[in-house]
């Protein structure tokens, strides 16, 4: 799995002009993508990494200050731009595989104690955020750098 983790002052998701999710206070915005090789164990490992990642003010983690988290599915994190100008999405898992794993990521975060808001899987979403720092971190469960 891949995640873009951004420290935000605020974040929200709209579908068809209606706000369906928003953070009640500063926290983390997570764009999460799933590859073909991913499983529930990657979702759990990613949740633990995100919950403990010390990127908030004072080098604190979301778990230290009970920061809320907004998770948005993002298959485009698996884009391949190696050839030509049109990205290939073939490395992204299909919805039938990725939707349950994004939900598992959310469930694992909640099991750790996080307050989690969710985008709507497969919908055309308008995601708004005010980045704080800005601090943005890319996490790839196949390459834990």
Rosetta blueprint (number, residue, H / E / L):
1 X L
2 X E
3 X E
4 X E
5 X E
6 X E
7 X E
8 X E
9 X E
10 X E
11 X E
12 X E
13 X E
14 X E
15 X E
16 X L
17 X L
18 X E
19 X E
20 X E
21 X E
22 X E
23 X L
24 X L
25 X L
26 X L
27 X E
28 X E
29 X E
30 X E
31 X E
32 X E
33 X E
34 X L
35 X E
36 X L
37 X L
38 X L
39 X L
40 X H
41 X H
42 X H
43 X H
44 X H
45 X H
46 X H
47 X H
48 X H
49 X H
50 X H
51 X H
52 X H
53 X L
54 X L
55 X L
56 X E
57 X H
58 X H
59 X H
60 X E
61 X L
62 X H
63 X H
64 X H
65 X H
66 X L
67 X L
68 X E
69 X E
70 X E
71 X E
72 X E
73 X E
74 X L
75 X H
76 X H
77 X H
78 X H
79 X L
80 X E
81 X L
82 X L
83 X L
84 X L
85 X L
86 X L
87 X L
88 X E
89 X L
90 X L
91 X L
92 X E
93 X L
94 X L
95 X H
96 X H
97 X H
98 X H
99 X H
100 X H
101 X H
102 X H
103 X H
104 X H
105 X H
106 X H
107 X H
108 X H
109 X H
110 X H
111 X H
112 X H
113 X L
114 X L
115 X L
116 X E
117 X E
118 X E
119 X L
120 X L
121 X L
122 X L
123 X L
124 X L
125 X E
126 X E
127 X E
128 X E
129 X E
130 X E
131 X E
132 X E
133 X E
134 X E
135 X E
136 X E
137 X E
138 X E
139 X E
140 X E
141 X L
142 X L
143 X E
144 X L
145 X L
